[in-house]
């Protein structure tokens, strides 16, 4: 099990969760879907209009179990938000936080997926305050439209749903997280990221099930957002 360093910004924890632990969360998710309201899309923590989410509130068994594990994997990190997710369409480019102090987004696949076709791609662009996804992408497109292609991300991954091909192929990847049951990704929540288009490789599947968490690190001074 690998440790997470504040300045690495991207980490995959392999075999961090047992099948028994994930089975418990999956069953709890099914109960949550019938016993609590799904997250309102006006919630400021809601960054995925193509998904349904059910929060794991403070004091619940799910939140306590998540925090216990996060404290082992990411010492000093506190969960500020956690939710069960049913994703119906692949995510486009976005950030989970715009500027602000350091914290991570954590992704925990609940079921067994194909790591070659189900992935989250994290790009080396850190958001700043007073920005949003649209303003970031417009600025990056302006700065990259006349640049020679540096990378072949749109060739190597299914990213046709994202648009902004010049931005994608001009921006380095921090890392790629293959969705494998038992693993967890953790990366700076201010980083630009997206899903690959898993719908093209598995069009009959209705949704992808996972847990999303956002953390903060109270003693961390944060990372410089100069990118």
Secondary structure as GFF3:
##gff-version 3
##sequence-region A 1 227
A	DSSP	beta_strand	10	13	.	.	.	ID=ss1
A	DSSP	alpha_helix	19	35	.	.	.	ID=ss2
A	DSSP	beta_strand	51	55	.	.	.	ID=ss3
A	DSSP	alpha_helix	61	73	.	.	.	ID=ss4
A	DSSP	beta_strand	78	87	.	.	.	ID=ss5
A	DSSP	beta_strand	104	109	.	.	.	ID=ss6
A	DSSP	beta_strand	119	126	.	.	.	ID=ss7
A	DSSP	alpha_helix	133	144	.	.	.	ID=ss8
A	DSSP	alpha_helix	153	156	.	.	.	ID=ss9
A	DSSP	alpha_helix	165	170	.	.	.	ID=ss10
A	DSSP	beta_strand	173	178	.	.	.	ID=ss11
A	DSSP	beta_strand	184	188	.	.	.	ID=ss12
A	DSSP	beta_strand	191	195	.	.	.	ID=ss13
A	DSSP	alpha_helix	198	201	.	.	.	ID=ss14
A	DSSP	beta_strand	208	216	.	.	.	ID=ss15
###
